[in-house]
Amino acid sequence: YIDDIFMTTNQSLDDIQIVLEKAKHKDVIIEIECTIASTVNYLDVTITNEEGQLKTTVYHKPTAEPYYLPYRSDHPHKYHRNIPYSALTRAARLCSNVYDFNLERLRIEMSLLLGQYPLKLITNEFLRFFQMNKAMPVFEQHNQQAYQDLHQQLLNRTARKDTTSNDPMKDPVKYPAILQKNPWDRKKIYLRYPFENGPM
């Protein structure tokens, strides 16, 4: 199988190449390919060394199509609602500065529009992301310090569910008010598939 490894070092280029050559010849079964550069693509991140500071952005494979789940696909509406929010969360985790995050936000918005997502849904979910993460200055003013706080907050957030809460449905990020179960009202007709557009 293939394993990817990323590392930084303060050793000289000659010293690190000697170490890598030794590693290549240690086992004939293991094949090692090395890339040494000031910018590398590692998994889904582009990492750049700018004068000793590492900068990260989202890496998009050249062959990848810039599409998300089409809005008119036969999936529950909650999946479509979560895509903009999740895409922004991923971008905020991977982009190390507000400028790159803003470019990625625009790319996400354009991709969603290409997938026929309504602009109102995109705007509402983007606003929900910034409001839930208390990062409105990032949205309104592209504030770098506010973005750094958001970036660190999302990097430090655990991926697993918070088990301290007695009721997981109370988490407003995972279960916004619109997705909360409401008591059945027998005076209303509930349509299984709410359509926003006319016939196709």
Backbone as JSON Lines, residues from 0, in Angstrom:
{"i":0,"aa":"Y","n":[0.83,-1.18,0.0],"ca":[0.0,0.0,0.0],"c":[0.87,1.25,0.0]}
{"i":1,"aa":"I","n":[0.26,2.4,-0.2],"ca":[1.01,3.66,-0.29],"c":[0.79,4.47,0.98]}
{"i":2,"aa":"D","n":[1.85,4.97,1.53],"ca":[1.79,5.86,2.69],"c":[2.42,7.18,2.31]}
{"i":3,"aa":"D","n":[1.81,8.26,2.75],"ca":[2.37,9.59,2.52],"c":[2.91,10.13,3.83]}
{"i":4,"aa":"I","n":[4.07,10.72,3.78],"ca":[4.7,11.3,4.96],"c":[5.14,12.71,4.61]}
{"i":5,"aa":"F","n":[4.91,13.63,5.54],"ca":[5.34,15.01,5.37],"c":[6.25,15.35,6.54]}
{"i":6,"aa":"M","n":[7.35,16.04,6.24],"ca":[8.24,16.44,7.33],"c":[8.94,17.75,6.99]}
{"i":7,"aa":"T","n":[9.33,18.45,8.02],"ca":[10.16,19.64,7.85],"c":[11.43,19.42,8.67]}
{"i":8,"aa":"T","n":[12.48,20.1,8.28],"ca":[13.74,19.95,9.0],"c":[14.56,21.22,8.86]}
{"i":9,"aa":"N","n":[15.45,21.41,9.8],"ca":[16.4,22.52,9.72],"c":[17.75,22.06,9.19]}
{"i":10,"aa":"Q","n":[17.84,20.78,8.83],"ca":[19.09,20.25,8.28],"c":[19.33,20.84,6.89]}
{"i":11,"aa":"S","n":[20.57,20.78,6.47],"ca":[20.89,21.26,5.12],"c":[20.32,20.28,4.1]}
{"i":12,"aa":"L","n":[20.15,20.76,2.89],"ca":[19.61,19.93,1.81],"c":[20.49,18.7,1.58]}
{"i":13,"aa":"D","n":[21.8,18.87,1.63],"ca":[22.72,17.74,1.44],"c":[22.55,16.69,2.53]}
{"i":14,"aa":"D","n":[22.43,17.14,3.8],"ca":[22.28,16.21,4.92],"c":[20.99,15.41,4.81]}
{"i":15,"aa":"I","n":[19.91,16.08,4.47],"ca":[18.63,15.38,4.4],"c":[18.61,14.41,3.22]}
{"i":16,"aa":"Q","n":[19.27,14.75,2.12],"ca":[19.32,13.84,0.97],"c":[20.12,12.58,1.31]}
{"i":17,"aa":"I","n":[21.15,12.71,2.12],"ca":[21.92,11.53,2.55],"c":[21.04,10.61,3.39]}
{"i":18,"aa":"V","n":[20.28,11.18,4.31],"ca":[19.38,10.39,5.16],"c":[18.33,9.68,4.3]}
{"i":19,"aa":"L","n":[17.76,10.39,3.33],"ca":[16.74,9.8,2.47],"c":[17.31,8.7,1.58]}
{"i":20,"aa":"E","n":[18.52,8.87,1.09],"ca":[19.17,7.83,0.28],"c":[19.4,6.56,1.1]}
{"i":21,"aa":"K","n":[19.79,6.72,2.36],"ca":[19.97,5.56,3.24],"c":[18.63,4.84,3.44]}
{"i":22,"aa":"A","n":[17.57,5.62,3.62],"ca":[16.24,5.03,3.83],"c":[15.77,4.28,2.58]}
{"i":23,"aa":"K","n":[16.09,4.8,1.4],"ca":[15.68,4.15,0.15],"c":[16.31,2.77,-0.01]}
{"i":24,"aa":"H","n":[17.53,2.61,0.47],"ca":[18.25,1.37,0.27],"c":[18.14,0.41,1.46]}
{"i":25,"aa":"K","n":[17.4,0.78,2.46],"ca":[17.29,-0.04,3.66],"c":[16.52,-1.33,3.39]}
{"i":26,"aa":"D","n":[15.47,-1.27,2.57],"ca":[14.66,-2.44,2.28],"c":[14.28,-2.4,0.8]}
{"i":27,"aa":"V","n":[14.58,-3.46,0.06],"ca":[14.32,-3.46,-1.39],"c":[12.83,-3.51,-1.71]}
{"i":28,"aa":"I","n":[12.03,-4.0,-0.8],"ca":[10.59,-4.09,-1.03],"c":[9.93,-2.72,-0.92]}
{"i":29,"aa":"I","n":[10.47,-1.88,-0.06],"ca":[9.88,-0.56,0.16],"c":[10.46,0.43,-0.85]}
{"i":30,"aa":"E","n":[9.57,1.05,-1.61],"ca":[9.99,2.04,-2.59],"c":[9.68,3.44,-2.04]}
{"i":31,"aa":"I","n":[10.67,4.29,-2.03],"ca":[10.5,5.64,-1.49],"c":[10.7,6.67,-2.59]}
{"i":32,"aa":"E","n":[9.7,7.53,-2.74],"ca":[9.8,8.68,-3.65],"c":[9.83,9.93,-2.79]}
{"i":33,"aa":"C","n":[10.8,10.79,-3.04],"ca":[10.95,12.0,-2.22],"c":[10.71,13.24,-3.07]}
{"i":34,"aa":"T","n":[10.08,14.21,-2.45],"ca":[9.92,15.52,-3.06],"c":[10.41,16.55,-2.07]}
{"i":35,"aa":"I","n":[11.39,17.32,-2.46],"ca":[11.91,18.39,-1.6],"c":[11.65,19.69,-2.33]}
{"i":36,"aa":"A","n":[10.84,20.54,-1.72],"ca":[10.48,21.81,-2.38],"c":[9.98,22.79,-1.34]}
{"i":37,"aa":"S","n":[9.87,24.04,-1.74],"ca":[9.32,25.04,-0.82],"c":[7.8,24.98,-0.8]}
{"i":38,"aa":"T","n":[7.2,24.31,-1.79],"ca":[5.75,24.08,-1.83],"c":[5.5,22.63,-2.17]}
{"i":39,"aa":"V","n":[4.7,21.94,-1.34],"ca":[4.34,20.55,-1.6],"c":[2.84,20.36,-1.39]}
{"i":40,"aa":"N","n":[2.29,19.4,-2.14],"ca":[0.9,19.01,-1.95],"c":[0.91,17.73,-1.13]}
{"i":41,"aa":"Y","n":[0.25,17.77,0.01],"ca":[0.21,16.62,0.9],"c":[-1.24,16.34,1.25]}
{"i":42,"aa":"L","n":[-1.73,15.18,0.81],"ca":[-3.13,14.82,0.98],"c":[-4.0,15.92,0.37]}
{"i":43,"aa":"D","n":[-4.82,16.61,1.16],"ca":[-5.68,17.65,0.59],"c":[-5.22,19.06,0.97]}
{"i":44,"aa":"V","n":[-3.93,19.21,1.26],"ca":[-3.38,20.51,1.67],"c":[-2.18,20.86,0.8]}
{"i":45,"aa":"T","n":[-2.08,22.13,0.43],"ca":[-0.86,22.65,-0.19],"c":[-0.1,23.38,0.91]}
{"i":46,"aa":"I","n":[1.14,22.98,1.15],"ca":[1.95,23.56,2.22],"c":[3.1,24.32,1.57]}
{"i":47,"aa":"T","n":[3.24,25.59,1.95],"ca":[4.28,26.45,1.39],"c":[5.14,27.0,2.51]}
{"i":48,"aa":"N","n":[6.46,26.97,2.3],"ca":[7.39,27.57,3.25],"c":[7.71,28.97,2.74]}
{"i":49,"aa":"E","n":[7.18,29.98,3.43],"ca":[7.45,31.37,3.06],"c":[8.35,31.99,4.11]}
{"i":50,"aa":"E","n":[9.64,32.02,3.83],"ca":[10.63,32.61,4.72],"c":[10.56,32.01,6.12]}
{"i":51,"aa":"G","n":[10.47,30.69,6.19],"ca":[10.47,30.0,7.47],"c":[9.1,29.84,8.1]}
{"i":52,"aa":"Q","n":[8.07,30.41,7.53],"ca":[6.7,30.27,8.04],"c":[5.93,29.32,7.11]}
{"i":53,"aa":"L","n":[5.27,28.33,7.69],"ca":[4.47,27.41,6.88],"c":[3.09,28.0,6.64]}
{"i":54,"aa":"K","n":[2.68,28.01,5.39],"ca":[1.37,28.52,4.98],"c":[0.61,27.35,4.36]}
{"i":55,"aa":"T","n":[-0.65,27.18,4.72],"ca":[-1.44,26.08,4.18],"c":[-2.67,26.6,3.45]}
{"i":56,"aa":"T","n":[-3.02,25.91,2.38],"ca":[-4.24,26.19,1.63],"c":[-4.85,24.85,1.2]}
{"i":57,"aa":"V","n":[-6.07,24.9,0.71],"ca":[-6.73,23.68,0.23],"c":[-6.1,23.27,-1.1]}
{"i":58,"aa":"Y","n":[-5.74,22.01,-1.21],"ca":[-5.19,21.48,-2.47],"c":[-6.32,20.87,-3.28]}
{"i":59,"aa":"H","n":[-6.42,21.28,-4.54],"ca":[-7.4,20.72,-5.47],"c":[-6.64,19.96,-6.55]}
{"i":60,"aa":"K","n":[-6.88,18.67,-6.64],"ca":[-6.22,17.87,-7.67],"c":[-6.62,18.4,-9.04]}
{"i":61,"aa":"P","n":[-5.68,18.47,-9.96],"ca":[-5.99,19.01,-11.3],"c":[-7.08,18.23,-12.02]}
{"i":62,"aa":"T","n":[-7.21,16.94,-11.73],"ca":[-8.21,16.12,-12.41],"c":[-9.57,16.13,-11.72]}
{"i":63,"aa":"A","n":[-9.65,16.72,-10.52],"ca":[-10.91,16.71,-9.76],"c":[-11.88,17.74,-10.33]}
{"i":64,"aa":"E","n":[-13.14,17.34,-10.4],"ca":[-14.19,18.25,-10.85],"c":[-14.63,19.1,-9.66]}
{"i":65,"aa":"P","n":[-14.92,20.38,-9.88],"ca":[-15.29,21.26,-8.76],"c":[-16.78,21.19,-8.42]}
{"i":66,"aa":"Y","n":[-17.3,19.98,-8.21],"ca":[-18.74,19.84,-7.97],"c":[-19.01,19.19,-6.63]}
{"i":67,"aa":"Y","n":[-20.16,19.53,-6.07],"ca":[-20.68,18.88,-4.87],"c":[-21.92,18.09,-5.27]}
{"i":68,"aa":"L","n":[-22.55,17.44,-4.33],"ca":[-23.79,16.72,-4.58],"c":[-24.79,17.66,-5.25]}
{"i":69,"aa":"P","n":[-25.29,17.33,-6.45],"ca":[-26.22,18.24,-7.13],"c":[-27.46,18.51,-6.28]}
{"i":70,"aa":"Y","n":[-27.91,19.74,-6.32],"ca":[-29.04,20.13,-5.48],"c":[-30.31,19.38,-5.85]}
{"i":71,"aa":"R","n":[-30.47,19.05,-7.1],"ca":[-31.69,18.38,-7.55],"c":[-31.6,16.87,-7.44]}
{"i":72,"aa":"S","n":[-30.56,16.36,-6.81],"ca":[-30.45,14.91,-6.63],"c":[-31.49,14.45,-5.62]}
{"i":73,"aa":"D","n":[-31.78,13.19,-5.64],"ca":[-32.83,12.64,-4.79],"c":[-32.28,12.27,-3.42]}
{"i":74,"aa":"H","n":[-31.85,13.28,-2.68],"ca":[-31.34,13.11,-1.32],"c":[-32.15,14.0,-0.39]}
{"i":75,"aa":"P","n":[-32.25,13.63,0.88],"ca":[-32.95,14.51,1.83],"c":[-32.33,15.91,1.85]}
{"i":76,"aa":"H","n":[-33.18,16.9,2.03],"ca":[-32.76,18.3,1.98],"c":[-31.68,18.62,3.02]}
{"i":77,"aa":"K","n":[-31.69,17.91,4.15],"ca":[-30.7,18.2,5.2],"c":[-29.27,17.96,4.7]}
{"i":78,"aa":"Y","n":[-29.09,17.02,3.77],"ca":[-27.75,16.78,3.23],"c":[-27.28,17.97,2.41]}
{"i":79,"aa":"H","n":[-28.19,18.52,1.62],"ca":[-27.84,19.7,0.81],"c":[-27.53,20.9,1.71]}
{"i":80,"aa":"R","n":[-28.26,21.03,2.81],"ca":[-28.04,22.15,3.73],"c":[-26.68,22.05,4.41]}
{"i":81,"aa":"N","n":[-26.22,20.84,4.69],"ca":[-24.96,20.67,5.41],"c":[-23.73,20.86,4.54]}
{"i":82,"aa":"I","n":[-23.86,20.72,3.24],"ca":[-22.7,20.8,2.36],"c":[-22.0,22.15,2.43]}
{"i":83,"aa":"P","n":[-22.69,23.3,2.3],"ca":[-21.98,24.58,2.4],"c":[-21.29,24.76,3.76]}
{"i":84,"aa":"Y","n":[-21.97,24.39,4.83],"ca":[-21.41,24.53,6.18],"c":[-20.16,23.67,6.33]}
{"i":85,"aa":"S","n":[-20.25,22.41,5.91],"ca":[-19.11,21.5,6.03],"c":[-17.94,21.94,5.16]}
{"i":86,"aa":"A","n":[-18.23,22.44,3.96],"ca":[-17.16,22.9,3.06],"c":[-16.43,24.09,3.67]}
{"i":87,"aa":"L","n":[-17.17,25.01,4.29],"ca":[-16.52,26.16,4.94],"c":[-15.7,25.72,6.15]}
{"i":88,"aa":"T","n":[-16.2,24.76,6.9],"ca":[-15.46,24.24,8.05],"c":[-14.13,23.65,7.59]}
{"i":89,"aa":"R","n":[-14.17,22.86,6.53],"ca":[-12.95,22.27,5.98],"c":[-11.98,23.35,5.51]}
{"i":90,"aa":"A","n":[-12.49,24.36,4.82],"ca":[-11.64,25.45,4.32],"c":[-11.0,26.2,5.47]}
{"i":91,"aa":"A","n":[-11.76,26.47,6.53],"ca":[-11.22,27.21,7.67],"c":[-10.17,26.39,8.42]}
{"i":92,"aa":"R","n":[-10.29,25.08,8.41],"ca":[-9.27,24.24,9.04],"c":[-7.99,24.19,8.22]}
{"i":93,"aa":"L","n":[-8.13,24.2,6.9],"ca":[-6.96,24.0,6.04],"c":[-6.25,25.28,5.63]}
{"i":94,"aa":"C","n":[-6.96,26.39,5.51],"ca":[-6.33,27.65,5.07],"c":[-5.77,28.38,6.28]}
{"i":95,"aa":"S","n":[-4.49,28.76,6.2],"ca":[-3.86,29.39,7.36],"c":[-4.02,30.9,7.4]}
{"i":96,"aa":"N","n":[-4.56,31.52,6.33],"ca":[-4.81,32.96,6.4],"c":[-6.13,33.32,5.76]}
{"i":97,"aa":"V","n":[-6.64,34.49,6.12],"ca":[-7.98,34.9,5.72],"c":[-8.09,35.1,4.22]}
{"i":98,"aa":"Y","n":[-7.02,35.54,3.57],"ca":[-7.05,35.76,2.13],"c":[-7.32,34.44,1.39]}
{"i":99,"aa":"D","n":[-6.56,33.4,1.73],"ca":[-6.75,32.1,1.08],"c":[-8.11,31.5,1.43]}
{"i":100,"aa":"F","n":[-8.55,31.7,2.68],"ca":[-9.87,31.22,3.08],"c":[-10.95,31.9,2.24]}
{"i":101,"aa":"N","n":[-10.82,33.19,2.02],"ca":[-11.82,33.92,1.25],"c":[-11.85,33.43,-0.21]}
{"i":102,"aa":"L","n":[-10.69,33.16,-0.78],"ca":[-10.65,32.6,-2.14],"c":[-11.35,31.24,-2.19]}
{"i":103,"aa":"E","n":[-11.1,30.42,-1.17],"ca":[-11.74,29.1,-1.12],"c":[-13.24,29.24,-0.9]}
{"i":104,"aa":"R","n":[-13.66,30.2,-0.09],"ca":[-15.1,30.44,0.11],"c":[-15.78,30.8,-1.21]}
{"i":105,"aa":"L","n":[-15.13,31.65,-2.0],"ca":[-15.68,32.01,-3.31],"c":[-15.73,30.8,-4.24]}
{"i":106,"aa":"R","n":[-14.71,29.97,-4.19],"ca":[-14.69,28.76,-5.01],"c":[-15.82,27.81,-4.62]}
{"i":107,"aa":"I","n":[-16.04,27.68,-3.31],"ca":[-17.14,26.84,-2.82],"c":[-18.47,27.39,-3.3]}
{"i":108,"aa":"E","n":[-18.65,28.7,-3.17],"ca":[-19.9,29.33,-3.59],"c":[-20.15,29.1,-5.09]}
{"i":109,"aa":"M","n":[-19.13,29.28,-5.92],"ca":[-19.3,29.08,-7.36],"c":[-19.62,27.61,-7.67]}
{"i":110,"aa":"S","n":[-18.96,26.69,-6.98],"ca":[-19.23,25.27,-7.21],"c":[-20.66,24.91,-6.83]}
{"i":111,"aa":"L","n":[-21.14,25.47,-5.73],"ca":[-22.52,25.21,-5.31],"c":[-23.51,25.8,-6.3]}
{"i":112,"aa":"L","n":[-23.22,26.99,-6.8],"ca":[-24.1,27.6,-7.8],"c":[-24.13,26.76,-9.08]}
{"i":113,"aa":"L","n":[-22.98,26.2,-9.47],"ca":[-22.94,25.31,-10.63],"c":[-23.78,24.05,-10.38]}
{"i":114,"aa":"G","n":[-23.88,23.63,-9.13],"ca":[-24.69,22.48,-8.76],"c":[-26.15,22.84,-8.54]}
{"i":115,"aa":"Q","n":[-26.55,24.05,-8.94],"ca":[-27.93,24.55,-8.88],"c":[-28.45,24.73,-7.46]}
{"i":116,"aa":"Y","n":[-27.56,24.99,-6.52],"ca":[-27.99,25.33,-5.17],"c":[-28.56,26.74,-5.2]}
{"i":117,"aa":"P","n":[-29.69,26.98,-4.53],"ca":[-30.24,28.34,-4.5],"c":[-29.29,29.28,-3.75]}
{"i":118,"aa":"L","n":[-29.12,30.48,-4.27],"ca":[-28.24,31.46,-3.65],"c":[-28.66,31.74,-2.21]}
{"i":119,"aa":"K","n":[-29.97,31.76,-1.96],"ca":[-30.47,32.02,-0.61],"c":[-30.0,30.93,0.37]}
{"i":120,"aa":"L","n":[-30.04,29.69,-0.05],"ca":[-29.59,28.59,0.81],"c":[-28.1,28.72,1.09]}
{"i":121,"aa":"I","n":[-27.31,29.02,0.06],"ca":[-25.86,29.18,0.23],"c":[-25.57,30.31,1.21]}
{"i":122,"aa":"T","n":[-26.21,31.45,0.99],"ca":[-26.0,32.62,1.86],"c":[-26.39,32.32,3.3]}
{"i":123,"aa":"N","n":[-27.54,31.67,3.49],"ca":[-27.99,31.35,4.85],"c":[-27.04,30.38,5.56]}
{"i":124,"aa":"E","n":[-26.55,29.39,4.84],"ca":[-25.65,28.42,5.46],"c":[-24.28,29.03,5.74]}
{"i":125,"aa":"F","n":[-23.81,29.92,4.87],"ca":[-22.56,30.63,5.14],"c":[-22.72,31.5,6.39]}
{"i":126,"aa":"L","n":[-23.83,32.22,6.47],"ca":[-24.09,33.06,7.66],"c":[-24.17,32.2,8.91]}
{"i":127,"aa":"R","n":[-24.83,31.05,8.81],"ca":[-24.94,30.15,9.96],"c":[-23.55,29.71,10.41]}
{"i":128,"aa":"F","n":[-22.66,29.41,9.47],"ca":[-21.29,29.02,9.81],"c":[-20.6,30.11,10.61]}
{"i":129,"aa":"F","n":[-20.64,31.35,10.12],"ca":[-19.95,32.44,10.8],"c":[-20.61,32.77,12.14]}
{"i":130,"aa":"Q","n":[-21.93,32.7,12.21],"ca":[-22.62,32.99,13.46],"c":[-22.35,31.91,14.5]}
{"i":131,"aa":"M","n":[-22.44,30.65,14.11],"ca":[-22.24,29.56,15.06],"c":[-20.81,29.52,15.59]}
{"i":132,"aa":"N","n":[-19.87,29.97,14.79],"ca":[-18.47,29.98,15.21],"c":[-18.03,31.34,15.74]}
{"i":133,"aa":"K","n":[-19.0,32.24,15.93],"ca":[-18.73,33.59,16.46],"c":[-17.59,34.26,15.68]}
{"i":134,"aa":"A","n":[-17.73,34.24,14.35],"ca":[-16.67,34.76,13.48],"c":[-17.22,35.76,12.46]}
{"i":135,"aa":"M","n":[-18.21,36.55,12.84],"ca":[-18.78,37.52,11.91],"c":[-17.75,38.53,11.41]}
{"i":136,"aa":"P","n":[-16.74,38.95,12.22],"ca":[-15.73,39.87,11.67],"c":[-14.96,39.28,10.48]}
{"i":137,"aa":"V","n":[-14.84,37.97,10.42],"ca":[-14.18,37.33,9.28],"c":[-15.06,37.52,8.04]}
{"i":138,"aa":"F","n":[-16.35,37.34,8.2],"ca":[-17.29,37.46,7.09],"c":[-17.45,38.92,6.64]}
{"i":139,"aa":"E","n":[-17.56,39.82,7.61],"ca":[-17.87,41.22,7.28],"c":[-16.64,42.03,6.91]}
{"i":140,"aa":"Q","n":[-15.5,41.78,7.56],"ca":[-14.33,42.66,7.38],"c":[-13.08,41.91,6.93]}
{"i":141,"aa":"H","n":[-13.16,40.6,6.77],"ca":[-11.98,39.78,6.43],"c":[-10.86,40.03,7.43]}
{"i":142,"aa":"N","n":[-11.22,40.06,8.71],"ca":[-10.29,40.36,9.8],"c":[-9.35,39.18,10.04]}
{"i":143,"aa":"Q","n":[-8.04,39.4,9.87],"ca":[-7.04,38.32,9.99],"c":[-6.98,37.76,11.41]}
{"i":144,"aa":"Q","n":[-7.02,38.62,12.43],"ca":[-6.93,38.12,13.81],"c":[-8.16,37.28,14.16]}
{"i":145,"aa":"A","n":[-9.34,37.75,13.76],"ca":[-10.56,36.97,13.99],"c":[-10.49,35.64,13.25]}
{"i":146,"aa":"Y","n":[-9.89,35.68,12.05],"ca":[-9.75,34.44,11.28],"c":[-8.79,33.48,11.98]}
{"i":147,"aa":"Q","n":[-7.69,33.98,12.52],"ca":[-6.74,33.12,13.24],"c":[-7.43,32.44,14.42]}
{"i":148,"aa":"D","n":[-8.29,33.19,15.13],"ca":[-9.04,32.61,16.25],"c":[-9.96,31.49,15.75]}
{"i":149,"aa":"L","n":[-10.67,31.75,14.64],"ca":[-11.56,30.74,14.06],"c":[-10.76,29.51,13.62]}
{"i":150,"aa":"H","n":[-9.65,29.74,12.93],"ca":[-8.79,28.67,12.43],"c":[-8.32,27.78,13.58]}
{"i":151,"aa":"Q","n":[-7.82,28.38,14.66],"ca":[-7.35,27.62,15.81],"c":[-8.49,26.89,16.5]}
{"i":152,"aa":"Q","n":[-9.62,27.56,16.63],"ca":[-10.8,26.95,17.28],"c":[-11.21,25.69,16.53]}
{"i":153,"aa":"L","n":[-11.26,25.75,15.2],"ca":[-11.68,24.59,14.42],"c":[-10.62,23.5,14.4]}
{"i":154,"aa":"L","n":[-9.35,23.87,14.42],"ca":[-8.29,22.87,14.49],"c":[-8.32,22.12,15.81]}
{"i":155,"aa":"N","n":[-8.67,22.83,16.88],"ca":[-8.67,22.22,18.21],"c":[-9.96,21.48,18.54]}
{"i":156,"aa":"R","n":[-10.99,21.69,17.74],"ca":[-12.28,21.03,18.0],"c":[-12.12,19.53,17.74]}
{"i":157,"aa":"T","n":[-12.64,18.73,18.63],"ca":[-12.52,17.29,18.46],"c":[-13.44,16.83,17.34]}
{"i":158,"aa":"A","n":[-13.01,15.79,16.66],"ca":[-13.82,15.25,15.57],"c":[-14.93,14.36,16.1]}
{"i":159,"aa":"R","n":[-14.72,13.79,17.26],"ca":[-15.74,12.9,17.82],"c":[-16.87,13.7,18.45]}
{"i":160,"aa":"K","n":[-18.01,13.05,18.6],"ca":[-19.15,13.7,19.22],"c":[-18.83,14.01,20.67]}
{"i":161,"aa":"D","n":[-19.34,15.12,21.15],"ca":[-19.16,15.5,22.55],"c":[-20.07,14.62,23.39]}
{"i":162,"aa":"T","n":[-19.47,13.76,24.21],"ca":[-20.26,12.81,24.99],"c":[-20.74,13.41,26.3]}
{"i":163,"aa":"T","n":[-20.35,14.64,26.62],"ca":[-20.77,15.24,27.88],"c":[-22.21,15.71,27.84]}
{"i":164,"aa":"S","n":[-22.73,15.98,26.67],"ca":[-24.11,16.46,26.55],"c":[-25.07,15.3,26.73]}
{"i":165,"aa":"N","n":[-26.12,15.51,27.52],"ca":[-27.13,14.48,27.73],"c":[-28.01,14.31,26.5]}
{"i":166,"aa":"D","n":[-28.25,15.4,25.79],"ca":[-29.12,15.36,24.63],"c":[-28.36,15.84,23.4]}
{"i":167,"aa":"P","n":[-27.91,14.92,22.53],"ca":[-27.14,15.35,21.37],"c":[-27.94,16.23,20.41]}
{"i":168,"aa":"M","n":[-29.27,16.17,20.47],"ca":[-30.1,16.99,19.58],"c":[-30.04,18.47,19.95]}
{"i":169,"aa":"K","n":[-29.47,18.8,21.1],"ca":[-29.39,20.2,21.52],"c":[-28.2,20.92,20.89]}
{"i":170,"aa":"D","n":[-27.34,20.21,20.2],"ca":[-26.2,20.83,19.54],"c":[-26.7,21.62,18.33]}
{"i":171,"aa":"P","n":[-26.66,22.98,18.38],"ca":[-27.24,23.77,17.29],"c":[-26.46,23.7,15.99]}
{"i":172,"aa":"V","n":[-25.2,23.27,16.02],"ca":[-24.43,23.16,14.78],"c":[-24.87,21.92,14.01]}
{"i":173,"aa":"K","n":[-24.95,20.79,14.71],"ca":[-25.31,19.55,14.04],"c":[-26.82,19.44,13.79]}
{"i":174,"aa":"Y","n":[-27.6,20.04,14.67],"ca":[-29.05,19.96,14.55],"c":[-29.66,21.36,14.67]}
{"i":175,"aa":"P","n":[-29.62,22.15,13.58],"ca":[-30.2,23.49,13.63],"c":[-31.71,23.4,13.89]}
{"i":176,"aa":"A","n":[-32.28,24.51,14.32],"ca":[-33.69,24.55,14.71],"c":[-34.6,23.99,13.62]}
{"i":177,"aa":"I","n":[-34.26,24.25,12.37],"ca":[-35.13,23.8,11.28],"c":[-35.17,22.28,11.17]}
{"i":178,"aa":"L","n":[-34.14,21.59,11.67],"ca":[-34.1,20.13,11.61],"c":[-34.63,19.46,12.88]}
{"i":179,"aa":"Q","n":[-34.97,20.25,13.9],"ca":[-35.5,19.69,15.14],"c":[-36.89,19.11,14.88]}
{"i":180,"aa":"K","n":[-37.2,18.0,15.54],"ca":[-38.52,17.4,15.38],"c":[-39.55,18.24,16.12]}
{"i":181,"aa":"N","n":[-40.61,18.53,15.42],"ca":[-41.7,19.3,16.01],"c":[-42.9,18.39,16.22]}
{"i":182,"aa":"P","n":[-43.78,18.73,17.17],"ca":[-44.99,17.93,17.36],"c":[-45.82,17.92,16.08]}
{"i":183,"aa":"W","n":[-46.46,16.8,15.82],"ca":[-47.28,16.65,14.62],"c":[-48.53,17.53,14.74]}
{"i":184,"aa":"D","n":[-48.77,18.34,13.72],"ca":[-49.96,19.18,13.67],"c":[-50.91,18.59,12.65]}
{"i":185,"aa":"R","n":[-52.05,18.03,13.12],"ca":[-52.99,17.34,12.23],"c":[-53.72,18.28,11.29]}
{"i":186,"aa":"K","n":[-53.62,19.6,11.52],"ca":[-54.31,20.57,10.67],"c":[-53.47,20.96,9.45]}
{"i":187,"aa":"K","n":[-52.24,20.46,9.38],"ca":[-51.36,20.81,8.27],"c":[-51.1,19.58,7.41]}
{"i":188,"aa":"I","n":[-50.85,19.83,6.13],"ca":[-50.45,18.76,5.22],"c":[-48.93,18.83,5.1]}
{"i":189,"aa":"Y","n":[-48.27,17.71,5.33],"ca":[-46.82,17.66,5.24],"c":[-46.43,16.96,3.94]}
{"i":190,"aa":"L","n":[-45.76,17.69,3.06],"ca":[-45.31,17.12,1.81],"c":[-43.94,16.5,2.01]}
{"i":191,"aa":"R","n":[-43.75,15.31,1.48],"ca":[-42.48,14.62,1.64],"c":[-41.36,15.3,0.88]}
{"i":192,"aa":"Y","n":[-41.64,15.85,-0.31],"ca":[-40.62,16.48,-1.14],"c":[-40.98,17.93,-1.39]}
{"i":193,"aa":"P","n":[-40.42,18.86,-0.6],"ca":[-40.7,20.28,-0.87],"c":[-39.9,20.75,-2.09]}
{"i":194,"aa":"F","n":[-40.6,21.25,-3.09],"ca":[-39.93,21.73,-4.3],"c":[-39.83,23.24,-4.27]}
{"i":195,"aa":"E","n":[-38.68,23.76,-4.68],"ca":[-38.5,25.2,-4.73],"c":[-38.7,25.75,-6.12]}
{"i":196,"aa":"N","n":[-38.71,24.88,-7.12],"ca":[-38.85,25.31,-8.51],"c":[-40.04,24.59,-9.13]}
{"i":197,"aa":"G","n":[-40.43,25.08,-10.27],"ca":[-41.53,24.47,-11.01],"c":[-41.08,23.21,-11.71]}
{"i":198,"aa":"P","n":[-41.86,22.76,-12.68],"ca":[-41.51,21.53,-13.41],"c":[-40.16,21.67,-14.11]}
{"i":199,"aa":"M","n":[-39.49,20.57,-14.25],"ca":[-38.16,20.58,-14.87],"c":[-38.25,20.7,-16.36]}
